[in-house]
Amino acid sequence: MDAAILQDRDFSPEFIFSASRSSGAGGQNVNKVNTKVELRFNIAQSQLLTDSEKLILCDKLSSKLSGDGDLIIVSQTERSQIKNKEKTIEKFYKLLSAALKPKKKRKPTFPTFTSKEKRIETKKANAEKKSLRKKIDF
């Protein structure tokens, strides 16, 4: 599924944002400005997702969900709250599009004639190497 299809839906009314102080280096800006942004999105209560999409997302993103079923995305890399808010929204759409992308089916293949020959040759070389290590019986 393409990220553009998801962005056409506009999930923004269902987002819950909270801001707090960022951690790490940054000096005075980090100590006094709430620039870290946390986006919360409840998959089960979403009205824009279909039931099948909800099941897929809950299954694939289970490690990223909180106990309440909220998908939590955090950004604290930028110095301003607005930029971090934009980053969380961007991460959200990327995460959803990656989770909803159908898994590619694997085509079964067979070893080629050359690869079979090469495997047999290496087996013979190893066998010979080990046989030369044995003690010679007179």
Secondary structure as UniProt FT lines:
FT   HELIX           3..7
FT   TURN            8..9
FT   HELIX           12..14
FT   STRAND          16..20
FT   HELIX           28..32
FT   STRAND          36..42
FT   TURN            44..45
FT   HELIX           51..60
FT   HELIX           62..64
FT   TURN            67..68
FT   STRAND          70..75
FT   HELIX           81..100
FT   HELIX           113..133
//
